[in-house]
């Protein structure tokens, strides 16, 4: 169980980083781009 907890910490650290990108993405690009950013986030999560 300790191992799982450690993994969550790593994911949590990556979470805020990705969220920051999505935060400025919508402002820089139209709405459709925001959706694309979320898709990239999902891909990154799968890759990890």
TAURDA-V428355 format. One record per pair of residues at least 24 apart in sequence whose ideal C-beta (glycine too) atoms are under 10 Angstrom apart, sorted by the first residue. I is the first residue (numbers start at 1). J is the second residue. D is the distance in Angstrom with one decimal. If there is no record, write none. Layout:
I|J|D, I|J|D
This chain:
7|48|9.2, 10|48|7.9, 11|45|7.6, 11|48|7.3, 14|41|9.2, 14|44|7.4, 14|45|8.0, 14|48|7.2, 15|41|9.0, 15|45|9.2, 17|41|9.9, 17|44|9.7, 18|42|9.8, 18|44|6.8, 18|45|8.5
